Amino acid sequence: MKKDFLARIISFSEAYEMAYRVSTQITESSERIDIIIGISRGGLPPARMICDFLNINTLTSIQIRHYTSGGKEKEKVEIIDPVNLDLKEKNILIVDDVNDSGKTLKAAYEHIITFEPESVKTAVLHEKADTIFDAHYLGEKQSEWKWLIYQWAVTEDLLEFLDKNNMIQADEDEAIKWLAEKYDLTVDKNLYKKILSMRKNYL
């Protein structure tokens, strides 16, 4: 079977470890952080983890549409929920889960600097090698391109994969085998059952 593209599920424990690495880098840099801004939706879980590691109490968000589920890319980056907080002369850290093309992180950075903060830094759990906008702090650099599926988006992405390939009604074993062959994904039966039980919320 010809693979569509390679994908990998990121466990909560791996995401936590990447957030710890980012936080260690920031701590060792002595960078002052006043406010953390998570890029919604994917950047909110790691942003909260980093708040915990760095003892930062002020967490807000910005929502930017670039990628939809299952690796679909929108042609235009769009800020649909801007920051509504006074950032003037504050030291800001923007956090996302993955820095893929760099367009989302770049849009967030350019939006935040209009608020006249003292400094703006960026951090991600994973960064792709061909990004156009490098994060200041990152947990890991990905040399081989894969679509990364975080636990907080696994239902959305896998249902997208199954639906667009008419595999929703397939037998459980057949569907799990198909995900392995098509996307190089390892999905256990327990996770698959959970995902399928939520399909009415999507399809």
N, C-alpha and C positions, 0 to 999 in steps of 0.2 A: 504493500500500500504506500502510495506517495504521501509523505508527510506534508501537512499544511504549513506549520512552523513549529518549532520546538517550544515547549512550555514547562514550567516548573512550579510546584506549589511550595510556598514559603511557610514553614511552620511558625507557630507563635514563639517557640523557643529560639528559633533562628532570628526572627525579627527582634526579639528582646536582646539577643546578643549583639546585633548590629546597632541597636539604639545605645547599648552600653559602650560599644566602641566609639561611636560618635561623641557621646558624653565625655568619655575619657580624653579624646582629642581636644575637646573644648576646654576641659578642666586644665589640661597640661599647657594649653595656649594662654591661659589667664585671660581669655576673652570675657569681657563683661556682657552679660545678657540680662535685659530688663523684661522683655516680652517675647514669648514664643508664639509664632503664627503657623498653625497647621494648614496645609493646603487640603481643603475638603474635597473628596471624602477620605481618600487613602492616606493622607498625611496626618489625620487626627490621632489614630492609635500611637504611632511613633512619637508624635509631638507630646502626648501625655506621658509616655515613658521617659522622654528626655527631660520634661518638667520635673519628674520625680527624681531622676538622677542628679539634676543640677539645682534642685530646690528653687525652682521658678514658680511663682504663684499666679502670674498673669498669662493666661492662655486664650488666644482668640483664633479666628479662622478666616480664610478667604477661599471661595469656591471658584474654580476655573474649569471650564470644559475643554478638553483636548482629546483624550482617548475615551471612548465608550467601552463597554464590556467586550471581552473576547478579542482585543487587539484592533478594533476598528478606530481609525484616526479621523477626527474632524478636520476639515480643511482650514478652519480658522480657530485660533485660541480665543476664548471668550471668558471674561470675568463676569460671572452671574451673581456673585454675592461678595461685594467688596468689603474691605475692613472698615469697621465703624468704631474706631478708637483713636484717641489722640496719641500719635506716635512721635510727635516733634521732640527732637533731642533725646530720644530713647535708643537703646541698643537692642536691635531686633534680630531674632533668629527665625528664618523661614524653614519649615520642615515638611518634607514629603516622603512617601515610602520609596518611590523609584524615580530616578532621573533618566528618562528614556531618550527622547530626541533633544531635550533641553528647552523646548518651547514653553512648557508649562512653568518651569522654574524661572525662566527668563521673564515671562509675563508677570509673575508674582513679584519678582525683584523690581522690575520697572514700575509697577504699581506702588509698591511700598516706599520707594525712594521719593515719590511725589509728596509724601507726608513730612518730609524734612527730618528724618531720624538722625541720630548721631552716627549710627553705623548699621549696616545690614549684612548679615551673613546667612548662608544657606547650608542646609544639612539634609542628607538622604540616607536611607538604609542601603540602597543599591544604586549604582550608577553604570549606565551602558558606555561602552568605549567610544561610540561615535556621537555622543551628545555634543550639541553646539554651545552649551552653557554649563561649565563645570561647577559643581557644588564645592563650597569651601571645606565641608566636612562630609565624609561618607564612610559607611560601614564596610562596603566591599565594592570593588570595581569588577564589572562583568566583561570579560574579554570575548566570550561567545554570546551572540545575541539569543536571548530566550524571552518569551513572554512570561513575566513573573506574576504568579497568582498568590496574593496574600490571603491569609485565612479570613480576613474581613471582607473579601470579595470573591471567595471561592464558589459560592452558590451562583452568583451572577455570571461569572465567567464560564463555568462548566455547563450551565444550562444554555448559555449562548452557543457554545461549541456543539452541544447535542442537538439543539433545535435547528441550527442552520444546516446541519448535515442529516436531518430527518432521523435522528437516533433516539429521540425522546421515548418512543414506544418500544425500543429494542429490549430484548432480554437483558437482565442485569449483568450477567457474565459476558455477554456479547458486547454490551456498551463499555464495560470496563476494559475489555481487551481492545476495543476500537480506540479508546482514548490513549491507550499505551502505544498503539501502532501509529495513530494519526498525529499525536502531539508529544509522544515520549513521556506521557504522564502516568505516574503510579497513583491510583486511586483505590483505597481499600473499600470493601463492601459497606462498612459502617458509615463512612463518609458519603458514599454514593447514595445510600438510603436516605440520609439526612437531606442531601441536596434535592433528590427527587420528591421528597415530601413537601418541599416548598415551591414546586413548580407552578402551582396555581397563582402564586403571587407575581409571577413573571409572564406566564404564557396564557 
